[in-house]
């Protein structure tokens, strides 16, 4: 199976500004930053200054706007012109991942981990295996009792954590509510939970995404701060 190529856009301070699939998403990158630099110039320079200092470069950039782009050479050409007039310069690196699941995991890691992309590179361009800690307080006595699970941050371990919490929640609902109450008062909540179960069964999106989805659904259902499911990385 052919690997997915990603373009990681970084600024001059090595901060990740975005991750784009080379085959499908480079137009999104180019169009967004052409519009942003154009707006910035128009907001900060009078017409005479725009004509003298920016008109030629903006004209060159316009040739990249709203056209199909699917190769690195076009990005290289775009950035060469963009960096001539942009206050913050950009560069890029190319990363290859095995599939969409690894792509999601990669994007989540570099976006949510401090210096995540540098750590990824330092680890021989592999995602470091961190520990994930999930805490689910008891709904009735949250300040006294909590379920705390700590495991290596892998798809299988996250799935185990997620299914454990879903099972506990379904057992709890069965004890707390009558059949009629579950049918008519908890219909939406059950539907959200079973949609997550369906995605687990059919391997739709990463398990971490589903863990976040369950966290959001659960915390919306039980809005008290002390009842909230929390997720940490160590």
N, C-alpha and C positions, 0 to 999 in steps of 0.2 A: 504494500500500500504506500502511495506517495505521501511524503510528509507535507504538513502545512507550513508555509513560509510566512513569518510575521515580521513586520517592520516596526521596531520599537523606536519611537520618536523621543529624543531627549533634548533638554535645553543645555546651555553652556555650563550650568551648575550640576549637571548629571541627574536632574530630576526628570522622571518619566512623564511625558505629556500625553501619551496615548499609544495604543498598540493596534495595529491594523493588519488584516490579512492582505498580503501582496496581490493575490489574485482578484479580490473582490472589493477591497475597502480603501484603496489608495486615493480614489476620487474624493471620498469623504474627507480625508486628511487635507488634500490640496485645496479643495473648495472652501473648507472651513477657514483655513489660515489665510487664504487670499482675501476673503471677506473681512476677516478680523484686522489684517494689516491695513486694508483700504479704509475701514472705519476709523482706525486709530490715526492714520495720516489726515483724514478729513477733519477729525476732531481737534487736532493739535497744530495744524499748519494752515495758513491762509492760502488762497488760490495761487498767488504769485510763487510762494515757496513750493507748493505742490508741483507746479509746472517746471520749476528750476531743478528741484532736488529729487522728485519722485515719479514724474510723469513717464519717463523712459522705462524705469524698472517696473512700474505698474502695467505698462503696455506689454512688457515681456511676460509678466506673470499672467496676464489675461489669456495668453495662448494656452495656458494649462487649465483654465477654468472650464468646468462642466464638459470635460471630454474623457473618454475611457483611458484609464491609466492602470497598467498592470505589470510594470517592470521597474526595477530599481534605478535604471538610468534616468527615467523621467523624474523620479524623486530627487535624484542627485542634481539634475538640471534645475528643478524647481527651487531647491534649498539654496543653490548657489546664488540665484537672483534674490530670493527672499531675504537671505542673510545680509545682503548689501544695504537693505533699508530697515530691517527689523531691529528694535532696541535690544532684544534678547535673541541670540543666535541659536539655531537648532542643528542637530546632527542625528544620525540614525544608526541602528545596528540591526542586523538580520538574525532572526532566531528561527530554528526549525523544531516543530513539535510533531508528535506521532499522530494525534487525532484531535477531535474537537474537545474531548474530555481533558486531555493534557493542556490544550489551549486555554480552556476555562480556568484550570488550576494555576497555570502560569500567570494569567492576567490577575487572578485573585491574589496570588502571592505577591507579585511586584507592586500591586496597588495598596495592599493592606499591611505589608511588612516594611518597617523602616529600612531604607537602603536595600530594598528587596532585589532590585535588578543587579546591583553590585554583588550581593550575596549569591545570587543565582550564577553570575559569572565566576565568582571565586570558587564556587562548588563545581567547577568544570562544566558550566552550562547545564546544570541539573538542578531541579528543585530540592533544596535541603529538606530533610524530613524533620519538621518541628513537632512539638507535642501540642495537642489540642485539648483544652479543658472545657467541659460542658457542665454547667451547674443548673439543676432544676429544683428549686425550693418546693417543699410541700405546699399545696394550695391552702390548706387549713392552718398549718403551723409553720409558716415560712421562716420565721426567725429561729426556730428550734431544729427543724429537720430539712435536710437537702440531699438530693442525689447528686453526687459529684463524680464525673467520669473523666479520666485522663488517659489518653492513648497517643501513639504515634499518629501523625496527621496523614493517614492513608485513606483511600476510598473505602476499603473494607471496614476499617475501624470506625470511620464516620457513619457508614451505613449501620453498623452494629449499635452505635450510640443512638442514632435516629430511630431505629426500629424499637429499641428498648423503651425510649420515651413515648413513642406512639402507643405501644402495647399497654404501658402503665396508664396512659391517659384514657384509652378505651375501656380498660378495666374499671377505672375510677368513674367514668361517666355511666357505665352500666350499673354501678352500685348507687350512684347519687340520684339518678333520674329514672322515672318510670318509662315504659315503652312509648306511651303517648307523649310524654314530655320530650323524649329524644326525637320523636317523629316531627313535632311541631315547634318546639322551642330551640332545639339544637341542630336543626336541619342544615343551616349554612355552615356551621362549625364542622359537622360530620363531613359535609361535602368537601370542604377544604382539606381535611385530613386524608380522606380517601383519594383525592386528587394527587396528594403527595405519595400515597401508597402506590398508586398507579404508575407514577413516574419512577419510583424505586423499582417496581417489578419490570418495567420496560426499559430501564436504564436510560431514561430521558434526563439529560443534563447531569452535572456532577453531583455527587452526594453532598458536597459542601453547600452547593446552591440550595439543595433540598433541606439541609439542616437550617440554613438561614430562613427558608420559606416557612418551615415549621415553627421556628422561633418567633417569626413575625405573627403568624396565625395564633399561636398560643398566647403570646404577650398581648395581642389585641383582645383576646377572649378574657384574659385575667389581667386587667390594666394596673393593678397595684404594683408599685415599684419593687416591693419586697418579694412578689410572686414571680418576677420575670426570670425567664431562662437567659443565662449569660454564656458567652463564648469567648475564650481567651486562647492566645497562642503563647507558648513558652519555648 
